[in-house]
């Protein structure tokens, strides 16, 4: 059985926030582009919510990237043990 990584949500949120800021977008603009609610974007960025695959795809499209690259960015944030 795979071990769950409790910090993955936080790292994914940081990856979303970094990508959003690199594009110069506010949370409101990202919400508009992805057709998601601002409060949902905020919860993701703070690591309080794990988005569905559909939400990850919508975020990736809005951020002009691929879903797997967002997940990879979250994985790359992991510090070596």
N, C-alpha and C positions, 0 to 999 in steps of 0.2 A: 504494500500500500504506500502511495506517495505521501511524503510529508508536506503538510500545508505550510506556506510561508505567510505568517500574519502581517508582515511588512509589505507584501506585494501591493496591496491596495494603496498604501502610502507612496510607494515608489511609482506606481502607475499614475497617481494623481500629480506627482512632481513632473513626470514625463509630459502629461497633458498641459500642465501649467507652463513648463518650459517651451513647448512647441507653440502654445498660444502667444506667449510673450515674444518669442522670436518673430512671429508674424505681426506683432504690434496690435493684437486683438484684445479687447476687453472680454470679460466673461459674458457680457450681454451680447456682443457681436458673435462670439463663438456659439452661444445658445441660438441666436437667430440663424446662423449659417447651418447649424446641425439639426435645427428643429427640435431642440431639447430645451428644458426650462433652465433658467439661470441658477435657481436653487439646486438643481440636479448637478450642473457643472461645478458649482461650489462644493457640494458634498463629495464629488469625485476628486477634485483637486485637494481636498483636505483629507482624503483617504477614508472617508466615512461611508462610502458606497462603492460597491464593485459593479461596474456597468455590465450590461448584457452584451452579447456579441453584436447585436443590432446597434446598440448605442456606441460601441467601439468603432464600428464601421461608419456610423454617422459622424463621429468625432474625427476620424481619420480623413474622411472626405472633406469636411469643413476645414481641416488643417492641411489639406493638400498633400497627404501622405498615405501610406498603406497601413492597414490595421496591424500587421505583424511588426512594422517598424516602431509603432507605439509600445507594443508589448516588449520588443527587444530593448527599447530605451529604458523601460522599467527594470528589466533584467540586468542591464548594464549598470544600473545604479547600485546593485548589490555589492556590498563590500566583501572582500575575501575573508574566509573564516580563519 
